[in-house]
Amino acid sequence: MHALYYVPNMSGKECIPVPPCISRFSFTALKHCIMTRLLFCAFTLLFPTLSHAEQKPYNFIFILVDDWGWTDGGCFGSDTYETPNIDRLAAEGMKFTSGYAACTVCSPTRAAAMTGKYPARLRVTDWIAGHRRPHARLAIPDWTKFLVHREVSIAEALKAAGYKTCQIGKWHLGNDSKYWPASQGFDEVYGGYSRGQPPSYFAPYRIPTLKEGPKGEYLTDREADEALGFIARNKDRPFFIYLPHYAVHTPIQSKQALTQKYEAKITADSRHRNAKYAGMVHSVDDSTGRIMAKLKELKIDERTVIILTGDNGGLNGVTRNLPLRAGKGSAYEGGVRVPLVIKWPGTTPAGSVCHEPVITPDFYPTILDIAGVEGDAAHNSKVDGKSIAALLKKPDSRIERDGIYWHYPHYHPGGATPHGAIRDRDWKLIEFYEDMHAELYNLKDDIGETIELSAKHPEEAKELLARLHEWRKTMDAQMPTPNPDYDPTRKRSRGRESFSKKTEFRLKHGDGLQRSKAPNVKGRPFTVEAVFAAEGDGVVVAQGGVGAGYTLYLKDGKLNFATKHDNKGTHIVTNEKIPAGKVTAQVSLAKDGTIVITVNGKEAARGKTRGPLLMTPIDGLQVGSDPNSPVYNYKAPFPLQGKVESVHIELD
């Protein structure tokens, strides 16, 4: 009679019978085989099979482009700027259509990137050293002009986990060298110091933390060189590169060959028309391509995560942010919505697009999440960002939070006044601190923020405003206060600004003037006379749009004139439609704020605003359209259906 043998089940609760036809010798071999397979299965369950790329920690390269507008790339819709490498990065990774900077200016966004915290919590709320208006309506708070050492930077968190760290390019988080990147967890530093823009993009650079290159070397190329060298030296260990390019910030300086390339490409119909700026964007793209090529050459591209984004919106007058409203410094979308591309090899679906709103503080917890690094528990308990690792796996998923927020208790040279904002899904609410009025927009239906909806949706506005106020309390956000020295007639800026000294301007259809050459209407009465033949609606002439400006335009056949003071508008319209054929229209704005419109020598409308404009508009002047941000509630550029024969502007 044969014995019946048993082998133990992994559960320990029962045995598995072995058929008696198997000998004791063959049973021993079988038992060994079965146990080996069971142990292998258990190991596999506990430790899933890893690909070669995943057996080592991920590297991270975080590229931050300065003043990079939302449409300033090929894959983001530019008709001029060529970015084949960035486009390829998006094709290999994920493009975000609702990427946001933590602030409308640079230093706060950089502080948020390094810490994962909102600028309001850090109290780093303006570009360092900021803009002072001693006689403005509000006095700005005593804010922090450096990144304090008690914050655990993303470099420090990764360095503690064995990463080699490197900072290349712009830092701009403290004037004193004790706050520069070497004190914030970076092993190697190339170019980071106090200033927010380089003295020159061509060597000699005169940057104290960057060894001088040969005369004529281009700064963006040099930043790429330093990145390639660091990658090569550290290819066999985990590394983190923070590459905040100085580009595309002013001074607008491009390599000559690239300037010539884009001068030949740009036409009158191009939306983006600045050839030098186009060359700067091109160089940033070249840098990105060289980095991607080096990773592939060293066979570490499949374990290197790349994040590419901007620090705030594009600078109006240098680039154009349409269809977004306004630009750098503004509360509107053009000031805070930025390009964002992320490639997490082996995880992000290639060529995927995500529409979920993502903001700068999210990168800190995302990097730690992907790296599997816990970081500093005390610091992390105050981190405001959310890991977007789930989005990088499934772009149509959502992040659970009650919105994203902004707080800017400052005045900006571009005209923006102190404000706060919240975006939750399709809704965005902006609160302007000078008079605490709020504006509500539906970004799904109106990405250009042309239709203000607080009166139509008062409950939505009320709820968002309450959440914004509660968030400010949570952040212990610093608010501006009434200024005892408020005087609207006195100079508002500590810096010297250059404006045209002309008092008379003669222009025609298609003419445009940059801010420095446009009429200096600040505090001055003026008259606009236009001769035109209209076949439909559109703008006759417009100056400004961000914070301040005026516009003369046709809507439904009637002549309209609107002014904007500190983001609040005054609008008057003729009772009758203008006659057919050539028309001579004149608008005068008097010292007491009286506005009079005449058509062919007869008064057609009269109204009143608070007085002359309090500042010279930032957006410049254009005849026949309003190409930048709209002065009033029409959708830019709103070109005139017809032709403007002449425009004559006189300043009193």
C-alpha positions as CSV (number, residue, x, y, z in Angstrom):
1,M,0.0,0.0,0.0
2,H,1.4,3.3,-1.0
3,A,1.8,6.2,1.5
4,L,-0.1,9.4,0.9
5,Y,2.1,12.5,1.2
6,Y,1.1,16.0,1.9
7,V,2.7,19.4,1.3
8,P,1.7,22.4,3.3
9,N,-0.6,25.1,1.8
10,M,0.7,28.7,2.2
11,S,-2.4,29.5,4.2
12,G,-1.3,27.0,6.9
13,K,-4.9,25.8,7.2
14,E,-4.9,22.7,5.1
15,C,-2.6,20.3,3.1
16,I,-2.5,19.4,-0.5
17,P,-2.5,15.6,-1.2
18,V,0.1,14.2,-3.5
19,P,-1.0,11.2,-5.6
20,P,0.5,7.9,-4.4
21,C,1.9,7.2,-7.9
22,I,4.7,9.6,-7.1
23,S,7.7,8.1,-5.4
24,R,9.4,9.4,-2.3
25,F,12.4,10.5,-4.4
26,S,10.3,12.2,-7.0
27,F,8.1,13.7,-4.3
28,T,11.1,15.3,-2.7
29,A,11.9,17.0,-6.0
30,L,8.3,17.9,-6.5
31,K,8.0,19.4,-3.0
32,H,11.1,21.5,-3.7
33,C,9.7,22.7,-7.0
34,I,6.3,23.6,-5.5
35,M,7.9,25.4,-2.5
36,T,10.1,27.4,-4.9
37,R,7.2,28.4,-7.0
38,L,5.1,29.4,-4.0
39,L,7.9,31.5,-2.6
40,F,8.4,33.2,-6.0
41,C,4.6,33.9,-6.2
42,A,4.7,35.4,-2.7
43,F,7.7,37.6,-3.5
44,T,6.0,38.7,-6.7
45,L,2.9,39.8,-4.7
46,L,5.0,41.7,-2.2
47,F,7.4,43.2,-4.7
48,P,5.9,43.6,-8.2
49,T,8.2,43.1,-11.1
50,L,10.2,46.2,-11.9
51,S,11.3,47.3,-15.3
52,H,15.0,48.2,-15.7
53,A,14.1,51.9,-15.7
54,E,12.2,51.6,-12.4
55,Q,14.9,49.7,-10.5
56,K,16.7,52.9,-9.8
57,P,15.2,56.1,-8.4
58,Y,13.8,58.6,-10.8
59,N,15.8,61.7,-11.7
60,F,13.9,65.1,-11.9
61,I,14.5,68.1,-14.2
62,F,12.3,71.1,-13.4
63,I,12.5,73.7,-16.1
64,L,10.9,77.1,-15.4
65,V,10.7,79.7,-18.2
66,D,10.5,83.3,-17.1
67,D,7.5,85.4,-18.5
68,W,6.5,82.7,-20.8
69,G,3.0,83.3,-22.1
70,W,0.3,80.6,-22.3
71,T,0.3,80.5,-26.1
72,D,4.1,81.0,-26.5
73,G,4.8,77.6,-27.9
74,G,4.0,75.6,-31.0
75,C,1.9,73.0,-29.1
76,F,0.2,75.8,-27.3
77,G,-1.0,77.5,-30.4
78,S,1.6,80.1,-31.5
79,D,1.6,81.0,-35.2
80,T,5.2,82.2,-35.0
81,Y,7.3,80.7,-32.2
82,E,8.8,77.4,-33.2
83,T,9.3,74.9,-30.4
84,P,9.8,71.4,-32.0
85,N,11.5,70.0,-28.9
86,I,8.9,71.2,-26.5
87,D,6.2,69.9,-28.8
88,R,8.0,66.5,-28.8
89,L,8.1,66.5,-25.0
90,A,4.3,67.1,-25.0
91,A,3.9,64.3,-27.6
92,E,5.9,61.9,-25.3
93,G,4.2,63.2,-22.1
94,M,1.2,65.2,-21.0
95,K,0.2,68.7,-21.9
96,F,-1.9,70.7,-19.4
97,T,-4.4,73.3,-20.7
98,S,-5.1,74.8,-17.3
99,G,-1.6,75.1,-15.8
100,Y,-1.3,78.1,-13.4
101,A,1.5,80.0,-11.8
102,A,1.2,80.7,-8.1
103,C,1.4,84.4,-8.7
104,T,1.2,86.9,-11.4
105,V,4.9,87.8,-10.9
106,C,8.0,85.8,-10.5
107,S,9.5,85.6,-7.0
108,P,6.3,84.3,-5.3
109,T,5.9,81.6,-7.9
110,R,9.6,80.5,-7.4
111,A,9.1,80.4,-3.6
112,A,6.0,78.3,-4.1
113,A,7.8,75.9,-6.4
114,M,10.6,75.4,-3.9
115,T,8.3,74.8,-0.9
116,G,4.9,73.6,-2.1
117,K,3.3,76.5,-0.3
118,Y,1.1,79.4,-1.4
119,P,2.9,82.7,-1.6
120,A,0.3,84.1,0.9
121,R,1.5,81.5,3.5
122,L,5.1,82.3,2.9
123,R,4.5,86.1,2.8
124,V,6.6,86.3,-0.3
125,T,3.9,88.0,-2.3
126,D,5.7,90.3,-4.9
127,W,8.7,90.2,-7.1
128,I,11.8,91.1,-5.0
129,A,12.3,94.0,-4.2
130,G,8.8,95.0,-5.3
131,H,7.2,98.1,-6.6
132,R,6.5,101.0,-4.2
133,R,3.6,103.5,-4.7
134,P,3.8,105.8,-1.6
135,H,0.7,107.8,-2.6
136,A,-1.6,105.0,-3.8
137,R,-5.0,104.3,-2.3
138,L,-3.6,101.4,-0.2
139,A,-0.4,100.8,1.7
140,I,1.1,97.4,1.0
141,P,2.0,95.1,3.9
142,D,5.5,94.5,5.3
143,W,6.1,91.4,3.3
144,T,9.0,88.9,3.2
145,K,11.7,89.6,0.6
146,F,13.5,86.3,0.8
147,L,12.9,82.5,1.2
148,V,13.4,81.8,4.9
149,H,15.7,79.0,5.9
150,R,13.2,77.2,8.1
151,E,11.3,76.2,4.9
152,V,12.5,72.8,3.6
153,S,13.0,73.3,-0.1
154,I,12.4,70.5,-2.6
155,A,16.2,70.3,-3.1
156,E,16.7,69.8,0.6
157,A,14.0,67.1,0.8
158,L,15.5,65.2,-2.1
159,K,19.1,65.7,-1.0
160,A,18.3,64.1,2.3
161,A,17.1,61.0,0.3
162,G,20.4,60.7,-1.5
163,Y,19.9,63.0,-4.5
164,K,22.5,65.2,-6.1
165,T,21.0,68.7,-6.6
166,C,21.8,71.5,-9.0
167,Q,20.4,75.0,-9.6
168,I,21.0,76.7,-13.0
169,G,19.7,80.1,-14.0
170,K,17.5,82.6,-12.2
171,W,16.9,82.4,-8.4
172,H,15.5,85.8,-7.3
173,L,14.6,84.8,-3.8
174,G,16.7,87.2,-1.6
175,N,19.1,90.0,-2.1
176,D,21.5,88.8,0.6
177,S,23.8,85.9,-0.5
178,K,22.9,83.9,2.6
179,Y,19.5,83.3,0.9
180,W,20.9,82.2,-2.4
181,P,20.5,78.6,-3.7
182,A,23.6,77.2,-2.0
183,S,21.9,77.7,1.3
184,Q,18.7,76.1,0.2
185,G,19.9,72.5,-0.5
186,F,21.7,72.8,-3.9
187,D,25.0,71.1,-4.2
188,E,25.9,73.0,-7.4
189,V,24.8,76.5,-8.5
190,Y,25.3,78.1,-11.9
191,G,23.8,81.6,-12.2
192,G,21.4,81.9,-9.3
193,Y,21.6,85.1,-7.2
194,S,19.6,88.1,-6.3
195,R,18.6,89.7,-9.6
196,G,15.6,88.8,-11.6
197,Q,17.0,89.5,-15.0
198,P,20.5,89.2,-16.4
199,P,22.6,92.3,-17.2
200,S,23.0,90.8,-20.6
201,Y,22.2,87.6,-22.4
202,F,25.6,87.7,-24.1
203,A,28.8,87.2,-22.3
204,P,30.3,88.9,-20.3
205,Y,27.2,88.3,-18.1
206,R,28.4,89.9,-14.9
207,I,26.6,87.3,-12.8
208,P,28.6,86.5,-9.6
209,T,27.6,82.8,-9.4
210,L,28.4,82.0,-13.0
211,K,31.9,81.8,-14.4
212,E,32.3,84.1,-17.4
213,G,32.0,82.5,-20.8
214,P,33.8,83.5,-24.0
215,K,32.6,86.9,-25.3
216,G,29.4,86.6,-27.2
217,E,28.3,83.3,-25.6
218,Y,24.5,83.2,-25.3
219,L,23.2,82.7,-21.7
220,T,20.4,80.2,-22.5
221,D,23.0,78.0,-24.4
222,R,25.3,78.3,-21.4
223,E,22.5,77.2,-19.0
224,A,22.0,74.1,-21.2
225,D,25.8,73.4,-21.2
226,E,25.8,73.4,-17.4
227,A,22.8,71.1,-17.3
228,L,24.4,68.6,-19.7
229,G,27.6,68.6,-17.7
230,F,25.8,67.9,-14.5
231,I,23.8,65.1,-16.0
232,A,26.9,63.4,-17.4
233,R,28.7,63.7,-14.0
234,N,25.7,62.2,-12.2
235,K,24.2,59.7,-14.6
236,D,24.8,56.8,-12.2
237,R,23.1,58.4,-9.2
238,P,19.7,60.1,-8.7
239,F,19.7,63.8,-9.4
240,F,17.5,66.8,-9.3
241,I,18.1,69.8,-11.6
242,Y,16.2,73.0,-11.1
243,L,16.6,75.0,-14.3
244,P,14.8,78.4,-14.1
245,H,15.9,80.0,-17.3
246,Y,16.5,83.8,-17.2
247,A,14.8,83.8,-20.6
248,V,12.4,85.0,-21.8
249,H,12.5,87.9,-19.4
250,T,13.8,91.3,-20.5
251,P,16.2,92.5,-21.9
252,I,14.8,91.1,-25.1
253,Q,18.0,89.9,-26.7
254,S,18.2,87.1,-29.3
255,K,21.0,85.5,-31.3
256,Q,21.2,87.4,-34.6
257,A,20.6,84.4,-36.9
258,L,17.4,83.6,-35.0
259,T,16.2,87.2,-35.1
260,Q,16.7,87.3,-38.8
261,K,14.9,83.9,-39.2
262,Y,11.8,85.2,-37.5
263,E,11.9,88.6,-39.1
264,A,11.6,86.8,-42.4
265,K,8.7,84.6,-41.1
266,I,6.5,87.3,-39.4
267,T,3.8,88.9,-41.4
268,A,1.1,91.5,-40.8
269,D,-1.3,88.7,-40.0
270,S,0.9,87.0,-37.4
271,R,-0.4,87.1,-33.9
272,H,3.1,86.9,-32.4
273,R,5.2,89.5,-34.1
274,N,8.3,90.1,-32.0
275,A,11.3,88.5,-33.8
276,K,13.8,88.9,-31.0
277,Y,11.4,87.4,-28.5
278,A,10.7,84.6,-30.9
279,G,14.5,83.9,-31.0
280,M,14.6,83.8,-27.2
281,V,11.8,81.2,-27.1
282,H,13.6,79.3,-29.9
283,S,16.8,79.1,-27.7
284,V,14.8,77.8,-24.7
285,D,13.4,75.1,-27.0
286,D,16.9,74.3,-28.2
287,S,18.1,73.9,-24.6
288,T,15.2,71.6,-23.9
289,G,16.0,69.5,-26.9
290,R,19.7,69.2,-26.0
291,I,18.8,68.0,-22.5
292,M,16.4,65.4,-23.9
293,A,19.1,64.2,-26.3
294,K,21.7,63.9,-23.5
295,L,19.3,61.8,-21.4
296,K,18.7,59.5,-24.3
297,E,22.4,59.3,-25.1
298,L,23.2,58.2,-21.6
299,K,20.2,55.8,-21.5
300,I,18.6,57.5,-18.5
301,D,15.7,59.1,-20.3
302,E,13.3,56.3,-19.2
303,R,14.0,57.2,-15.6
304,T,14.0,61.0,-15.7
305,V,10.9,63.0,-15.1
306,I,10.8,66.4,-16.8
307,I,8.5,69.3,-15.7
308,L,8.4,72.3,-18.0
309,T,6.3,75.4,-17.1
310,G,6.3,79.2,-16.6
311,D,6.5,81.5,-13.6
312,N,3.7,84.0,-14.7
313,G,1.9,85.2,-17.8
314,G,3.6,86.8,-20.9
315,L,4.5,90.4,-20.8
316,N,2.1,92.4,-22.9
317,G,3.9,94.6,-25.4
318,V,6.6,91.9,-25.8
319,T,4.3,89.0,-26.6
320,R,0.5,88.6,-26.9
321,N,-1.6,86.4,-24.7
322,L,-4.8,86.2,-26.7
323,P,-7.3,84.7,-26.3
324,L,-6.5,85.4,-22.6
325,R,-7.1,88.7,-21.0
326,A,-4.2,90.9,-20.0
327,G,-0.7,89.6,-19.1
328,K,2.0,89.6,-16.5
329,G,1.0,91.4,-13.3
330,S,-2.7,91.0,-13.8
331,A,-5.3,89.1,-11.9
332,Y,-6.8,88.0,-15.2
333,E,-5.9,84.7,-17.0
334,G,-3.2,86.3,-19.1
335,G,-1.3,87.0,-15.9
336,V,-1.4,83.6,-14.3
337,R,-2.2,80.8,-16.9
338,V,1.0,79.3,-18.2
339,P,2.2,76.4,-20.4
340,L,2.7,73.2,-18.6
341,V,4.2,69.9,-19.9
342,I,5.2,66.9,-17.8
343,K,6.8,63.6,-18.9
344,W,6.9,60.7,-16.4
345,P,8.4,57.9,-18.5
346,G,6.4,54.7,-18.5
347,T,3.4,56.4,-16.8
348,T,2.1,59.4,-18.6
349,P,0.1,58.4,-21.7
350,A,2.0,59.7,-24.7
351,G,0.4,62.7,-26.2
352,S,-2.2,63.0,-23.6
353,V,-3.9,66.3,-22.6
354,C,-5.2,67.2,-19.2
355,H,-7.7,70.0,-18.5
356,E,-7.7,69.8,-14.7
357,P,-6.4,73.0,-13.1
358,V,-2.9,72.6,-11.7
359,I,-0.9,75.3,-9.8
360,T,2.8,75.7,-8.9
361,P,2.6,74.4,-5.3
362,D,1.5,71.0,-6.7
363,F,5.0,70.2,-8.0
364,Y,6.6,69.8,-4.6
365,P,4.3,66.9,-3.4
366,T,4.2,65.4,-6.9
367,I,8.0,65.1,-7.1
368,L,8.1,63.5,-3.6
369,D,5.3,61.2,-4.5
370,I,7.0,60.0,-7.7
371,A,10.3,59.7,-6.0
372,G,8.9,57.8,-3.1
373,V,10.5,60.2,-0.7
374,E,8.6,61.2,2.5
375,G,10.3,64.5,3.1
376,D,10.1,66.5,6.2
377,A,6.9,65.7,8.1
378,A,6.6,69.1,9.8
379,H,7.1,71.0,6.6
380,N,4.7,68.7,4.7
381,S,1.9,69.3,7.2
382,K,1.7,72.9,5.9
383,V,2.2,72.2,2.2
384,D,-0.7,73.6,0.1
385,G,-0.1,71.8,-3.1
386,K,-1.6,68.4,-4.1
387,S,0.2,65.6,-5.8
388,I,-0.9,65.3,-9.4
389,A,0.6,61.8,-9.8
390,A,-2.9,60.5,-10.4
391,L,-3.5,63.0,-13.2
392,L,-0.2,61.9,-14.8
393,K,-1.5,58.3,-14.9
394,K,-5.1,59.2,-15.9
395,P,-5.5,62.7,-17.4
396,D,-9.3,62.8,-17.0
397,S,-9.2,62.2,-13.3
398,R,-9.7,65.0,-10.8
399,I,-7.9,66.5,-7.8
400,E,-10.0,66.8,-4.7
401,R,-9.8,70.3,-3.4
402,D,-12.0,73.3,-3.0
403,G,-10.2,75.5,-5.6
404,I,-6.9,77.2,-6.3
405,Y,-6.1,80.6,-5.0
406,W,-4.1,83.8,-5.5
407,H,-3.2,86.7,-3.3
408,Y,-1.4,89.8,-4.5
409,P,-1.6,92.7,-2.0
410,H,0.6,94.9,-4.2
411,Y,0.5,97.4,-7.1
412,H,2.2,96.3,-10.3
413,P,4.1,98.6,-12.7
414,G,1.8,97.3,-15.5
415,G,-1.2,98.8,-13.7
416,A,-2.7,96.0,-11.7
417,T,-4.0,96.8,-8.3
418,P,-4.0,94.7,-5.1
419,H,-6.3,91.7,-5.5
420,G,-7.1,88.1,-4.7
421,A,-8.7,85.3,-6.7
422,I,-10.2,81.8,-6.6
423,R,-10.8,79.3,-9.4
424,D,-13.1,76.4,-8.8
425,R,-13.8,74.2,-11.9
426,D,-15.3,76.6,-14.6
427,W,-15.7,79.5,-12.2
428,K,-13.2,82.2,-11.4
429,L,-13.8,85.1,-9.0
430,I,-11.4,88.1,-8.6
431,E,-11.7,90.5,-5.6
432,F,-10.0,93.9,-6.0
433,Y,-8.9,95.2,-2.6
434,E,-9.1,99.0,-3.3
435,D,-12.9,98.9,-3.1
436,M,-13.4,95.2,-2.5
437,H,-15.6,94.8,-5.6
438,A,-15.6,91.3,-7.1
439,E,-15.8,90.0,-10.7
440,L,-17.1,86.6,-11.7
441,Y,-16.3,84.8,-14.9
442,N,-17.1,81.4,-16.4
443,L,-13.8,80.3,-18.0
444,K,-15.4,77.4,-19.9
445,D,-17.7,79.7,-21.8
446,D,-15.5,82.8,-21.7
447,I,-11.8,82.1,-21.5
448,G,-11.1,85.8,-22.4
449,E,-13.0,87.0,-19.3
450,T,-15.1,89.5,-21.3
451,I,-18.5,88.9,-19.6
452,E,-18.7,89.7,-15.9
453,L,-21.4,87.5,-14.3
454,S,-21.6,88.4,-10.6
455,A,-25.0,90.1,-11.1
456,K,-26.4,87.2,-13.1
457,H,-25.0,84.6,-10.7
458,P,-25.0,86.3,-7.3
459,E,-25.1,83.0,-5.3
460,E,-22.1,81.6,-7.1
461,A,-20.2,84.9,-6.5
462,K,-21.2,84.9,-2.8
463,E,-20.0,81.4,-2.2
464,L,-16.7,81.8,-3.9
465,L,-16.1,85.1,-2.2
466,A,-16.8,83.5,1.2
467,R,-14.3,80.7,0.4
468,L,-11.7,83.2,-0.7
469,H,-12.0,85.1,2.6
470,E,-11.8,81.9,4.6
471,W,-8.7,80.8,2.7
472,R,-7.0,84.1,3.4
473,K,-7.7,83.5,7.1
474,T,-6.2,80.0,6.9
475,M,-3.1,81.4,5.2
476,D,-2.9,84.3,7.7
477,A,-2.5,86.4,4.5
478,Q,-1.2,90.0,4.8
479,M,-3.7,92.5,3.5
480,P,-3.0,96.1,2.3
481,T,-4.4,98.9,4.5
482,P,-5.8,102.4,3.8
483,N,-2.9,104.7,3.0
484,P,-2.9,107.9,5.0
485,D,-0.7,109.5,2.3
486,Y,-3.1,108.7,-0.5
487,D,-2.9,111.3,-3.2
488,P,-4.0,110.4,-6.7
489,T,-2.4,113.5,-8.2
490,R,1.1,112.7,-7.1
491,K,3.7,110.4,-8.7
492,R,2.8,106.8,-8.0
493,S,6.0,105.0,-8.9
494,R,9.5,105.1,-7.4
495,G,11.0,104.2,-10.7
496,R,11.6,106.5,-13.6
497,E,9.5,105.7,-16.6
498,S,10.0,107.1,-20.1
499,F,7.0,108.3,-22.0
500,S,6.4,110.3,-25.1
501,K,6.5,114.1,-24.7
502,K,4.4,114.7,-27.7
503,T,1.0,116.3,-27.3
504,E,-0.3,115.6,-30.8
505,F,-0.5,112.3,-32.7
506,R,-1.7,111.6,-36.3
507,L,-2.3,108.0,-37.2
508,K,-4.1,105.8,-39.7
509,H,-5.6,102.3,-39.9
510,G,-3.2,99.6,-38.7
511,D,-0.9,101.9,-36.9
512,G,0.3,100.9,-33.4
513,L,2.3,102.6,-30.7
514,Q,4.1,100.9,-27.8
515,R,3.4,102.3,-24.3
516,S,6.6,104.4,-24.3
517,K,5.6,106.1,-27.6
518,A,1.9,106.3,-27.1
519,P,0.1,109.4,-25.8
520,N,0.9,110.0,-22.1
521,V,-2.7,110.5,-21.1
522,K,-2.0,110.1,-17.3
523,G,-3.8,112.9,-15.5
524,R,-4.4,114.9,-18.8
525,P,-7.6,115.8,-20.6
526,F,-7.5,114.8,-24.3
527,T,-9.4,114.8,-27.5
528,V,-9.7,112.0,-30.1
529,E,-10.9,112.7,-33.6
530,A,-11.4,109.8,-36.1
531,V,-12.4,109.8,-39.7
532,F,-13.6,106.4,-40.9
533,A,-16.0,104.5,-43.1
534,A,-17.6,101.5,-41.4
535,E,-19.2,98.5,-42.9
536,G,-19.8,96.9,-39.6
537,D,-18.8,96.9,-35.9
538,G,-15.3,97.0,-34.4
539,V,-12.7,99.1,-32.7
540,V,-11.7,102.5,-34.2
541,V,-8.9,103.2,-31.8
542,A,-7.9,101.8,-28.4
543,Q,-5.2,102.5,-25.9
544,G,-4.5,100.4,-22.9
545,G,-6.6,97.6,-21.4
546,V,-4.7,96.3,-18.3
547,G,-6.0,98.4,-15.4
548,A,-6.5,101.6,-17.4
549,G,-7.3,102.7,-20.9
550,Y,-9.9,104.1,-23.4
551,T,-11.5,102.8,-26.5
552,L,-13.7,104.2,-29.3
553,Y,-15.7,101.5,-31.1
554,L,-18.8,100.6,-33.0
555,K,-21.4,98.1,-31.7
556,D,-24.7,97.4,-33.4
557,G,-24.1,100.5,-35.6
558,K,-23.8,102.8,-32.6
559,L,-20.6,104.7,-31.5
560,N,-19.3,103.8,-28.1
561,F,-16.6,105.3,-25.9
562,A,-15.3,103.6,-22.7
563,T,-12.6,104.4,-20.2
564,K,-11.1,102.2,-17.5
565,H,-9.8,103.4,-14.2
566,D,-8.2,100.8,-11.9
567,N,-10.1,98.1,-13.6
568,K,-13.5,99.9,-13.3
569,G,-15.1,101.1,-16.5
570,T,-17.2,104.1,-17.7
571,H,-19.2,103.6,-20.9
572,I,-21.3,105.9,-23.0
573,V,-23.0,105.2,-26.3
574,T,-24.8,107.3,-28.9
575,N,-28.6,107.0,-29.1
576,E,-28.6,106.8,-32.9
577,K,-26.7,104.6,-35.3
578,I,-24.0,106.5,-37.2
579,P,-24.9,107.4,-40.8
580,A,-23.6,105.4,-43.7
581,G,-20.4,106.5,-45.5
582,K,-17.5,108.5,-44.3
583,V,-17.9,109.7,-40.7
584,T,-16.0,112.2,-38.6
585,A,-16.3,111.4,-34.9
586,Q,-14.8,113.3,-32.0
587,V,-14.5,112.4,-28.3
588,S,-13.3,114.7,-25.6
589,L,-12.4,113.8,-22.0
590,A,-12.3,117.0,-19.8
591,K,-10.5,117.6,-16.6
592,D,-13.7,117.1,-14.5
593,G,-14.3,113.8,-16.2
594,T,-17.0,115.0,-18.7
595,I,-17.1,113.0,-21.9
596,V,-18.7,114.3,-25.1
597,I,-19.1,112.4,-28.3
598,T,-19.8,114.4,-31.5
599,V,-20.6,112.8,-34.9
600,N,-20.2,115.0,-38.0
601,G,-20.1,118.1,-35.8
602,K,-23.2,117.3,-33.8
603,E,-23.3,116.2,-30.2
604,A,-24.4,112.6,-30.1
605,A,-23.8,111.5,-26.5
606,R,-22.5,112.9,-23.1
607,G,-21.4,111.2,-19.9
608,K,-19.0,111.5,-17.0
609,T,-16.2,109.5,-15.5
610,R,-14.0,110.2,-12.4
611,G,-11.6,112.4,-14.4
612,P,-8.5,111.8,-16.6
613,L,-6.9,108.4,-16.4
614,L,-4.7,107.9,-13.3
615,M,-1.9,106.2,-15.2
616,T,-0.6,105.8,-18.7
617,P,-2.0,102.5,-20.0
618,I,0.4,99.6,-20.3
619,D,-0.9,98.1,-23.5
620,G,0.0,100.8,-26.0
621,L,-2.3,102.1,-28.7
622,Q,-3.7,100.5,-31.9
623,V,-5.9,101.9,-34.7
624,G,-8.5,99.6,-36.2
625,S,-8.5,96.9,-33.5
626,D,-7.7,96.2,-29.8
627,P,-5.2,93.4,-30.1
628,N,-4.1,92.9,-26.5
629,S,-6.5,92.9,-23.6
630,P,-9.9,94.6,-24.2
631,V,-10.5,97.9,-22.6
632,Y,-14.2,97.1,-22.4
633,N,-16.6,94.2,-22.8
634,Y,-15.9,93.1,-26.3
635,K,-13.8,90.2,-27.5
636,A,-10.3,91.3,-28.6
637,P,-9.1,92.1,-31.1
638,F,-12.5,93.1,-32.4
639,P,-11.2,94.6,-35.7
640,L,-13.3,97.3,-37.4
641,Q,-15.3,96.1,-40.4
642,G,-14.2,99.0,-42.6
643,K,-11.3,101.4,-42.7
644,V,-10.0,104.2,-40.5
645,E,-8.8,107.0,-42.7
646,S,-7.2,109.0,-39.9
647,V,-7.0,109.4,-36.1
648,H,-5.9,112.7,-34.5
649,I,-5.2,112.8,-30.7
650,E,-4.4,116.0,-28.8
651,L,-3.4,116.2,-25.2
652,D,-4.3,119.4,-23.2
